[in-house]
Amino acid sequence: MTINYQAIKTEVEVEQLFKMIQVIWPEVFIPIIGQAQVAYMLENYQSIDKIQEEIAAGVAYYLIESDGQVCGYLAYEPQDQQLFISKVYLLKAWRGRGISRQVFKWLTNIALAHDKDKLQLHVNRDNTKAVAIYQQLGFEIIQAVDTPLGSFLLTDYWMEKKL
C-alpha cells in the first residue's frame, strides 16, 4: 500500500477537503458528541473560511491518498518543541488498514525535520478507538482538559509522544 500526501493550498483544494470533512466528521463524532455539537464544530471549526484562515496562519493541511484514492486528511503545525497534530481523519472504509501507522511515521519525520522533540495532539476522551490507536503508536496521556466551545464542552485528552 502506497500512501501519498497532497498539500492543500488552493481554494479548489480546500473545497475538496471540505466535502470530505462533511462525510468524516458525522461518521466519527455524532456517536460521541451528538449531531448538534458536530454541526456547530463544522460551522465554527472546520468551515472553508476557518481552514483558509488556519492555512494562512501556518497550519499545514494535507489530503491522504492510498493507492491513488483520497482516503482522509491531516493537519499539523510546528510549535515550540513539538509538532502539534490538530487533525488525522480517515474515511470509514479506510480505517483498520494500517494507514494511521504510516501517517504517524510521516509526521514523525516532519517533526524531526523541524527539530521538534515530540508530537502532541488532542483527542476526545470518549473517542476510545482513537485513544487506543494513539497509545499503540507510543503516545501518552499528559492531561485531561475541558474546554468550553460555544454552549458545548470539549472533553479531551492531551497526548504526546517523545521522539
Secondary structure, DSSP 8 states (H G I E B T S, - for coil): --EEEEE--SHHHHHHHHHHHHHHHHHHHHHHH-HHHHHHHHHHTSSHHHHHHHHHTT-EEEEEEETTEEEEEEEEEE-SSEEEEEEEEE-GGGTTSSHHHHHHHHHHHHHHHTT--EEEEEEETT-HHHHHHHHHTT-EEEEEEEEEETTEEEEEEEEEEE-
